[in-house]
Amino acid sequence: QVQLVESGGGLVQAGGSLRLSCAASGSTFRFNAMGWYRQALGKQREVVAIIASSGSTNYADSVKGRFTISRDNAKNTVYLQMNSLKPDDTAVYYCNYQLRLPTIDYWGKGTLVTVSS
C-alpha cells in the first residue's frame, strides 16, 4: 500500500503561481512514476505532468512552459510548480503514484485549484 498526502491548492488570480506537493509513504520500493492529473467540473480526468523513476518528464501540451514537475527522492515527494495560471487550469488536481511489476496506481484525494479571472 502507498499513502499519498497532497497539499498546496487554493485560490489564485490569473497570472499567479501555486506549488502543489504530494508526499508518498508506505511500500514505495517498486516506484515507477509519479504524476499529477486534474479534473475540471463536467470533464474527464486528464494527465497534467508525469515524472518517471529515470527522471524523465512529460507534460500535457496545455501546460508546457508554465508548469514544472519535480521530485525529491529523499522525501519521496513530487512537486508541481504552476506559473502563469489561467482560469482554464481550475480543477481538482490528483497525485498519482505508480508501482511496477505489477503495475498498480495509487491516487491522492485531490486538491482544488481555482484560478480567478
SULURPE-V241503 format. One record per helix or strand of 3 or more residues. SS is the DSSP state (@ for helix, = for strand). FROM is the first residue (numbers start at 0). TO is the last residue. If there is no record, write none. Layout:
ss->(SS | SS)
from->(FROM | FROM)
to->(TO | TO)
This chain:
ss->(= | = | = | = | = | = | = | = | @ | = | = | =)
from->(1 | 9 | 17 | 30 | 45 | 56 | 66 | 76 | 86 | 90 | 103 | 110)
to->(6 | 12 | 25 | 38 | 51 | 58 | 71 | 81 | 88 | 98 | 106 | 115)
